[in-house]
């Protein structure tokens, strides 16, 4: 049932907004969650008085 409802919601939004469907990728939510975790962690450290400078290290 949940999958069917999700599919119907997608169809509804595509038709009402007249936008083409755009696949966000299998890791979309993981990427969103990563950004949120980084923001929250930086905010906590700055609240404790640290100066935070981030640099992403290549894999």
C-alpha positions in Angstrom: 0.0 0.0 0.0 2.7 2.5 0.9 4.6 2.0 -2.3 1.4 2.5 -4.3 0.6 5.7 -2.4 4.1 7.0 -3.0 3.9 6.3 -6.8 0.5 8.1 -6.9 1.9 11.1 -5.1 4.8 11.3 -7.6 2.4 11.1 -10.5 0.2 13.8 -9.0 3.1 16.2 -8.4 4.5 15.6 -11.9 1.1 16.3 -13.5 0.2 19.3 -11.5 3.6 21.0 -11.8 4.0 20.0 -15.4 7.6 19.0 -14.7 9.5 16.1 -16.2 10.4 13.3 -13.8 14.0 13.6 -12.6 15.7 10.6 -10.9 17.6 11.8 -7.8 19.8 8.7 -7.5 19.8 5.8 -5.2 22.1 7.6 -2.7 20.1 10.9 -2.6 18.9 10.5 1.0 22.3 9.4 2.1 23.9 12.5 0.7 21.2 14.7 2.3 21.7 13.0 5.6 25.5 13.5 5.4 25.1 17.2 4.8 22.7 17.5 7.8 25.1 15.6 10.1 28.0 17.8 9.1 26.0 21.0 9.7 24.8 19.9 13.1 28.3 18.8 14.2 29.9 22.1 13.2 27.1 24.0 15.0 27.7 22.0 18.2 31.5 22.5 18.0 31.1 26.3 17.4 28.7 26.4 20.3 31.5 25.0 22.5 33.9 27.7 21.4 35.8 25.9 18.6 36.6 27.4 15.2 35.8 24.8 12.6 37.3 24.6 9.1 36.2 21.7 7.0 38.1 20.2 4.1 36.7 17.1 2.4 39.3 14.4 1.9 39.1 12.4 -1.4 38.3 8.7 -1.0 
